[in-house]
Structure formats: structure tokens, C-alpha cells
Amino acid sequence: MSKTAQPPRINLANLPTPLQPLSRLSKKLSGPTIWVKRDDLTHTAVSGNKIRKLEYVVAEALQQRCDVIITCGGIQSNHCRATALICAQLGLKCHLILRGAQPDCLEGNTFLANLAGAKITYLEPAAYRKNLTQEFTRLQASYEEQGLRAYCIPTGASDEVGLWGYYSMAGELKKDIELNNLNVQLIGCATGSGGTHAGLALGMHHLKVNTQVRGYAVCDSAAYFKDKCEQDINAWYQRYLPNSLVDMPNLDVSDEFIGPGYGIAEPEIYQTIRDLAQLEGLILDPVYTAKAFYGLLEQIKRGDVSSDGDVIFVHTGGLFGLFAHRHKM
Ligand SMILES: *Cc1c(COP(=O)(O)O)cnc(C)c1O
């Protein structure tokens, strides 16, 4: 592979994150040893996977001398909470467009985003679907009128810039695998806007680690995610490796464990959260990580994953979203 143009990056996350075995759970399952890459430990309040992408995306915003960052997501968006806190840390303004009605009482991620001083525009789901792009343009123009330059980050910071976060993480994971002498059958992660999965799959592919990287969808179909990942990877090549042929990694997406829909969890998901908390002291969230982890466990139980060797689950965070679900548990 030829050399990529290196994008700017700022250090925000506490890296590398630990890789830890879930010994009691693995023994109970009598399957492969399950290891967790603890990306829920990247930070305290900015914890989770978005901080790795924001190290690159926010660096680009700073390079362009932007004063404001505008981004979007669901009411309990981890990405929006992380962006709001990082903006405060760097002295930038932050404006969030959230999908849903303004809640009477702010919970979990929205509470923290508000605490960090982010401005929030709420859009009902139908209006959000229809007018999101216009809303970005409108806000950007209104900041410009005030003499402020605004940088727009797409959903989940999943674009060719954000892709760098998990592209770089692949190098970290390769070291973890070598250090622990693992024989990895599968690497699993939750996928919601595709950037984590796409970055990690591309990074592993370029490092010639042949392990399957599987994204467990929490919304949308496998076909949608394959297409979205390919778009982001194509854009990445075009920008950072323009003279090289696109060498697309295998994109393995499982869309069997979404349940009733994005952000809606069934009893087995809440049970998975309880089980892991009690057996291993590991907290999963009902929107992303518990659905993905449940899917991984089901595939192990069914024998879809070989019982020898090791499996790695990338814990992408989401702790604060759990608090918004406590009344359902
Ligand atoms: C955003 C998010 C994901 C999904 O990552 P994408 O890169 O958006 O696919 C997974 N887990 C948690 C906790 C998240 O906040």
C-alpha cells in the first residue's frame, strides 16, 4: 500500500484502552474466550467510540478556524454528548440537532450535553427525516451572519475523516492480539452509522490481519450498512490515497438482532445487561452494545462461531444512555 496523506489529529482519548478477558462468562458458555476491548474507558464523560473519531474531525474543524460545531443525532445520542463536552473543553461553541420532542426533564446524554452548554434544536422525527440537511444549512448561515464559522459533523462522525478513528484503532488492536498471543476468530462491534465498523475493517485489512470484523446493526439493514461503509471507504481513498486503487475490505454485517427498532430493547436485551453487570461487572447499554453483545452470544451458542480460540468484542461505550432506560428495567 502506498503512503496515505496524514490528517491532523488532536489527543483527547486515554489510549491505548485495555483488552480484558471475560473469564467467567467464557467458562459458562464453554465456547471461545471472549475478550473486551474497553473503548468504554476512553474517557470519563466523553467515554465511548466517538472520541476516537472526534480526535480527527475536531482537528479538521480547528484547522479550518471554525468557532462552532453543529452535529445531530437521536435524543440520547452518545455522539452529541461527546461532541458537546469536547467543544466545551476546547472553547468552541456547539449546536446539536436532536431527533424527537424536547423532553420535560433532561436525562443521560442530553443532560450532559446541556450541562456542557450546547445549544439544542429539537426536530420531530418526520421533520428530522425530511429537513435535516436544510436545518444544518440554516444554522450554519445564521452563525455566519454573526461572524462565526461553523463546521458540520454528520451523524456519528461517520465520514472519511471520522473513519481515521477506528482505522488507527486497528493498530492498537493488532498489538493487543500479538501481546496476548490470541487466535482471534471474530471481532464484533455494534454498528449505528457505520464509521466504527468501516474504519476497523479497513485498518485490519491494511495491516493484513485476516480476522473477520462483524458489525451488529442496531438499525437499518445489512445492505444499507455495506453500502454506507463502502461510500465512506471510497471517499477515504479518494481523499487520502488518491493514486491508489480502492482495496475494499470484506464488510460483514449482521442485522438479525436489531429487535423492534433503534433504541427499543426487548426483555432479553435488558437481561443481557443484568447478566454481564452481575457476572463480570461490565456495563452494556440497551441501544448499541447490549444488542451487539447479545447477537455475538447467540451466534456462539448456535455454533456459528468456532468454540476454539478467541473472540474480541469492541465495547463502544454508551453508559449514559442506560440511565434513560432505567424505568423499563
Ligand atoms: C455510536 C455508537 C455506536 C456505533 O458506532 P458507529 O460508528 O456510529 O456505527 C456503538 N456503540 C455506541 C455506544 C455508540 O454510541
Residues whose N, C-alpha, C, O or C-beta is under 5 A from the ligand:
A	BS01	LIG	G48 N78 H79 G156 A190 T191 G192 S193 G194 G195 T196 H197 Y288 T289 T316 G317 G318
